[in-house]
């Protein structure tokens, strides 16, 4: 499913927040990750109400977002899979984290409630490898002695498109399962050993809700909005945890953004008794040299507003806002890296 935030943007003659530009009226366009779509939509609605300005965002998956920003068909791309510094340099791009959140396994299993069923990394990998085929498999029963598990076949649901959510999920599975790492690996698009594919977090959520006995993975906001049954997971410290604000924060606390070239940081399988094991950030991609500096200025102005004013909205939707210390690093990167054709910094 494709979402659009279709709103006309009219900028003022002099931009606040350190942005300097001539008067103009532009459409700002972005495309990419479905993971952050719910919070981007919320921010855009509030931003338009506050300023009268907004932008178009197409929730098409991280792979599509990367392709579109590389092709310069949008003003910014969005990806849950961070690009490595050498990839950024090759394509003349910079990236910065916008918000953090969690990817959660979701199931369609009669008689169970959200957070009731427990899984660990090995079992989860074996399910997605197609090795565990029934819900009453002894390995699942051993983790859920108090639950009555049916003799139902398991249907795996995965992403069919290039997806940063898939990258986060498969990165985690590669860390906890040597077999997964060898046979499948970690990438935005992989050769799935089993299951059916849905497009976007929306597509996976839809299939899981329709197919009895199914299991998939989605960003937590989609699980909540769709009233889906998510599982607990055993983390690196051996603790079973539920996905929520506290478990996402616990994992995110391990990030060292100041030591991450190009903001390349992955937050899966982090230590800590409260840490949710499939946590990740979502990133914005922009060209370092801007052919349309007025568009770039408006993109930066929007995310500056989101950093300053969007934290509570993010928390209300179970995302984790970027800490002030990271925002300071991001704005420094904007000033140093994003410039117009003459070499003048767009963010001052």
C-alpha positions as CSV (number, residue, x, y, z in Angstrom):
1,X,0.0,0.0,0.0
2,X,1.3,3.5,-0.8
3,X,0.6,6.5,1.4
4,X,0.9,10.2,0.4
5,X,1.0,13.3,2.5
6,X,-0.2,15.5,-0.4
7,X,0.1,19.1,0.8
8,X,1.2,22.3,-1.0
9,X,4.0,24.1,0.7
10,X,4.4,27.9,0.6
11,X,7.5,29.3,2.2
12,X,8.0,32.7,3.8
13,X,10.5,35.2,2.4
14,X,12.8,34.8,5.3
15,X,13.1,31.4,6.9
16,X,13.5,31.1,10.7
17,X,15.7,28.7,12.6
18,X,18.9,29.8,10.8
19,X,17.8,29.1,7.2
20,X,18.3,31.9,4.8
21,X,16.7,31.9,1.4
22,X,14.8,34.1,-1.1
23,X,11.0,34.0,-1.2
24,X,9.7,30.9,-3.0
25,X,6.9,28.4,-3.2
26,X,7.8,24.8,-3.7
27,X,6.5,21.2,-3.3
28,X,8.8,19.2,-1.1
29,X,8.9,15.5,-2.0
30,X,10.2,12.5,-0.1
31,X,9.9,8.7,-0.4
32,X,11.0,5.6,1.3
33,X,10.6,3.6,4.6
34,X,7.2,2.5,5.8
35,X,8.6,2.1,9.3
36,X,8.4,5.8,10.2
37,X,5.3,6.6,8.1
38,X,2.9,6.9,11.1
39,X,5.0,9.4,12.9
40,X,5.9,11.4,9.7
41,X,2.2,11.6,8.9
42,X,1.5,12.9,12.4
43,X,4.3,15.4,12.3
44,X,3.2,16.6,8.9
45,X,-0.3,17.2,10.1
46,X,0.8,19.2,13.1
47,X,3.4,21.1,11.1
48,X,0.9,22.2,8.5
49,X,-1.5,23.3,11.2
50,X,1.3,25.3,12.8
51,X,3.0,26.8,9.8
52,X,0.7,26.2,6.8
53,X,3.6,24.3,5.1
54,X,4.1,20.6,4.4
55,X,5.5,18.1,2.0
56,X,4.6,14.9,0.0
57,X,5.9,11.6,1.4
58,X,5.4,8.3,-0.4
59,X,5.7,5.2,1.9
60,X,7.2,2.8,-0.6
61,X,9.9,1.0,1.3
62,X,13.5,1.8,2.1
63,X,14.8,0.2,-1.2
64,X,12.5,2.5,-3.2
65,X,13.5,5.5,-1.1
66,X,17.2,4.9,-1.7
67,X,16.7,4.5,-5.5
68,X,14.6,7.7,-5.7
69,X,17.1,9.8,-3.8
70,X,20.0,8.4,-5.9
71,X,18.0,9.3,-9.1
72,X,17.3,12.8,-7.7
73,X,13.6,12.4,-8.2
74,X,12.8,13.4,-4.6
75,X,14.2,16.0,-2.2
76,X,14.9,13.4,0.5
77,X,14.9,9.6,0.8
78,X,14.1,7.6,3.9
79,X,15.6,4.3,4.9
80,X,15.7,2.1,8.0
81,X,18.8,0.5,6.6
82,X,21.6,3.0,7.1
83,X,24.0,3.4,4.3
84,X,27.7,2.8,5.0
85,X,30.0,5.8,4.7
86,X,31.5,4.5,1.5
87,X,28.0,4.1,0.0
88,X,27.2,7.7,1.0
89,X,30.4,9.1,-0.5
90,X,29.9,7.1,-3.8
91,X,26.4,8.7,-4.3
92,X,27.2,12.2,-2.9
93,X,24.8,11.7,0.0
94,X,24.6,12.3,3.7
95,X,22.2,10.7,6.2
96,X,20.9,11.5,9.6
97,X,18.6,9.6,12.0
98,X,15.1,11.0,12.4
99,X,13.6,8.8,15.1
100,X,14.0,5.3,16.7
101,X,11.6,2.5,17.2
102,X,11.1,-1.3,17.3
103,X,10.3,-4.1,15.0
104,X,8.1,-6.8,16.5
105,X,7.0,-10.3,15.6
106,X,3.2,-10.4,15.2
107,X,1.0,-13.5,15.1
108,X,-2.5,-14.7,14.3
109,X,-3.1,-17.4,16.9
110,X,-6.5,-18.0,18.3
111,X,-6.8,-17.7,22.1
112,X,-3.7,-15.7,22.6
113,X,-3.3,-12.1,23.7
114,X,-0.6,-9.4,22.9
115,X,2.6,-10.2,24.7
116,X,1.6,-13.6,25.9
117,X,3.6,-15.9,23.6
118,X,7.3,-16.0,24.3
119,X,10.0,-16.6,21.6
120,X,13.8,-16.4,21.5
121,X,16.1,-15.6,18.6
122,X,16.9,-19.1,17.7
123,X,13.3,-20.2,17.6
124,X,12.3,-17.1,15.6
125,X,15.0,-17.8,13.1
126,X,14.0,-21.5,12.7
127,X,10.4,-20.4,12.1
128,X,11.4,-18.1,9.3
129,X,13.8,-20.7,8.0
130,X,10.8,-23.0,7.6
131,X,12.2,-25.5,10.1
132,X,9.6,-25.1,12.7
133,X,6.2,-25.7,11.0
134,X,3.7,-26.0,13.8
135,X,2.7,-23.9,16.8
136,X,2.9,-26.8,19.2
137,X,6.5,-27.6,18.2
138,X,8.4,-28.7,21.3
139,X,10.8,-25.7,21.1
140,X,7.9,-23.3,21.2
141,X,6.1,-25.3,23.9
142,X,9.2,-25.3,26.1
143,X,9.2,-21.4,26.1
144,X,5.4,-21.3,26.8
145,X,4.6,-23.9,29.4
146,X,1.5,-22.0,30.6
147,X,0.0,-21.5,27.1
148,X,-2.1,-23.9,25.3
149,X,-0.6,-24.0,21.8
150,X,-2.7,-25.4,18.9
151,X,-1.6,-28.0,16.4
152,X,-1.8,-25.3,13.7
153,X,0.5,-24.9,10.8
154,X,2.7,-21.8,10.8
155,X,2.6,-19.5,7.8
156,X,5.5,-17.1,7.6
157,X,4.7,-13.6,6.3
158,X,7.6,-11.4,5.1
159,X,8.1,-8.2,3.1
160,X,8.0,-8.6,-0.7
161,X,9.7,-5.2,-1.3
162,X,13.1,-3.8,-0.5
163,X,12.7,-2.9,3.1
164,X,14.7,-1.4,5.9
165,X,12.4,-3.1,8.3
166,X,13.5,-6.4,6.7
167,X,17.2,-5.2,7.1
168,X,16.7,-4.6,10.8
169,X,14.9,-8.0,11.3
170,X,17.4,-10.0,9.3
171,X,20.3,-8.3,10.9
172,X,19.0,-9.4,14.2
173,X,18.4,-13.0,13.0
174,X,21.9,-13.1,11.6
175,X,23.3,-12.1,15.0
176,X,21.4,-14.8,16.9
177,X,21.4,-17.7,14.4
178,X,24.6,-18.8,12.6
179,X,22.4,-20.9,10.2
180,X,20.4,-17.8,9.3
181,X,23.5,-15.8,8.7
182,X,25.0,-18.4,6.5
183,X,21.9,-19.4,4.5
184,X,20.0,-16.1,4.2
185,X,22.0,-13.2,5.7
186,X,21.1,-9.6,6.3
187,X,19.8,-7.2,3.7
188,X,16.8,-5.0,2.7
189,X,15.8,-7.8,0.4
190,X,16.7,-11.5,0.9
191,X,15.8,-14.9,-0.6
192,X,13.2,-16.0,1.9
193,X,13.3,-19.7,2.7
194,X,9.6,-19.8,3.4
195,X,6.3,-17.9,3.5
196,X,4.3,-15.3,1.6
197,X,5.3,-11.7,0.9
198,X,3.4,-8.5,1.6
199,X,4.3,-5.0,0.4
200,X,5.2,-2.6,3.2
201,X,4.5,-2.9,6.9
202,X,0.9,-2.4,5.9
203,X,0.9,-5.4,3.6
204,X,2.5,-7.7,6.2
205,X,0.1,-6.5,8.8
206,X,-2.8,-7.2,6.5
207,X,-1.7,-10.7,5.6
208,X,-1.1,-11.6,9.2
209,X,-4.5,-10.5,10.2
210,X,-6.1,-12.6,7.4
211,X,-4.1,-15.8,7.7
212,X,-4.8,-18.1,10.6
213,X,-1.6,-19.4,12.3
214,X,0.6,-16.8,10.6
215,X,3.6,-14.9,11.9
216,X,5.2,-11.7,10.5
217,X,7.2,-8.7,11.5
218,X,6.2,-5.0,11.5
219,X,7.1,-1.7,13.1
220,X,5.5,-1.5,16.5
221,X,3.2,1.4,15.6
222,X,1.5,-0.7,12.9
223,X,1.0,-3.5,15.4
224,X,-0.7,-1.1,17.8
225,X,-2.8,0.6,15.2
226,X,-4.0,-2.7,13.7
227,X,-4.6,-4.2,17.2
228,X,-2.3,-7.1,16.4
229,X,-1.0,-9.7,18.7
230,X,2.7,-9.3,19.2
231,X,5.1,-11.6,21.1
232,X,7.6,-11.3,23.8
233,X,11.3,-11.9,22.9
234,X,14.2,-13.1,24.9
235,X,17.0,-10.5,24.8
236,X,20.8,-10.8,24.9
237,X,20.8,-10.8,28.7
238,X,18.3,-13.8,28.7
239,X,15.3,-11.7,29.8
240,X,11.9,-12.0,28.2
241,X,10.7,-8.4,27.3
242,X,7.7,-6.8,25.7
243,X,8.0,-4.1,23.1
244,X,7.3,-0.7,24.6
245,X,8.8,2.7,25.2
246,X,11.0,1.6,28.0
247,X,12.5,-1.5,26.2
248,X,13.2,0.6,23.1
249,X,14.9,3.3,25.1
250,X,17.0,0.7,26.9
251,X,18.3,-0.6,23.6
252,X,18.8,2.9,22.1
253,X,20.8,3.9,25.1
254,X,23.7,1.8,23.8
255,X,24.1,3.9,20.7
256,X,27.3,5.9,20.2
257,X,26.3,8.3,17.5
258,X,29.3,10.6,18.1
259,X,31.6,7.7,17.1
260,X,29.5,6.5,14.1
261,X,30.9,7.9,10.8
262,X,28.0,9.0,8.6
263,X,25.6,8.2,11.5
264,X,25.9,4.5,10.6
265,X,24.5,2.8,13.7
266,X,22.6,-0.4,14.2
267,X,20.7,-1.2,17.4
268,X,19.8,-4.8,17.2
269,X,20.7,-7.4,19.9
270,X,21.9,-4.7,22.3
271,X,22.8,-5.6,25.9
272,X,20.7,-4.7,28.9
273,X,18.0,-6.5,30.9
274,X,15.3,-4.3,29.6
275,X,16.5,-3.9,26.0
276,X,14.1,-4.9,23.1
277,X,16.3,-6.9,20.8
278,X,15.0,-5.7,17.4
279,X,15.4,-1.9,17.8
280,X,16.5,0.4,15.1
281,X,16.6,4.0,13.9
282,X,15.2,5.3,10.6
283,X,17.3,7.7,8.5
284,X,16.9,10.6,6.1
285,X,19.0,10.7,3.0
286,X,19.9,14.0,1.2
287,X,22.4,15.1,-1.5
288,X,25.4,17.0,-0.2
289,X,25.2,19.3,-3.2
290,X,21.7,20.7,-3.7
291,X,20.4,21.7,-7.2
292,X,17.3,23.0,-5.5
293,X,18.6,24.7,-2.3
294,X,15.2,26.1,-1.4
295,X,13.7,22.6,-1.3
296,X,16.6,21.4,0.9
297,X,16.1,24.3,3.2
298,X,12.4,23.4,3.7
299,X,13.3,19.8,4.4
300,X,15.8,20.8,7.1
301,X,13.3,23.3,8.5
302,X,10.7,20.6,8.9
303,X,13.0,18.1,10.6
304,X,14.4,20.9,12.8
305,X,10.8,21.5,13.9
306,X,10.2,17.8,14.4
307,X,13.2,17.4,16.6
308,X,12.2,20.4,18.7
309,X,8.4,19.9,18.8
310,X,7.7,16.3,17.8
311,X,9.1,14.3,20.7
312,X,5.9,13.8,22.6
313,X,4.0,12.8,19.5
314,X,6.8,10.3,18.8
315,X,6.5,8.8,22.3
316,X,2.7,8.7,22.1
317,X,3.1,6.5,19.1
318,X,5.8,4.3,20.7
319,X,8.7,5.8,18.8
320,X,11.8,7.1,20.6
321,X,12.9,10.7,19.7
322,X,16.5,11.4,19.1
323,X,18.3,12.8,22.2
324,X,19.3,16.5,22.2
325,X,23.0,15.5,22.0
326,X,22.4,13.6,18.8
327,X,20.3,16.5,17.3
328,X,23.2,18.8,17.9
329,X,25.5,16.4,16.0
330,X,22.9,16.2,13.2
331,X,22.6,20.0,12.8
332,X,26.4,20.2,12.7
333,X,26.4,17.7,9.9
334,X,23.7,19.7,8.0
335,X,25.9,22.8,8.2
336,X,29.1,21.1,7.2
337,X,27.7,18.8,4.4
338,X,24.6,20.2,2.7
339,X,25.4,23.0,0.4
340,X,24.2,24.7,-2.8
341,X,26.1,24.5,-6.1
342,X,28.4,27.4,-5.1
343,X,29.5,25.7,-1.9
344,X,27.4,27.8,0.4
345,X,25.9,26.0,3.5
346,X,22.1,25.8,3.4
347,X,21.8,25.5,7.1
348,X,23.5,28.4,9.0
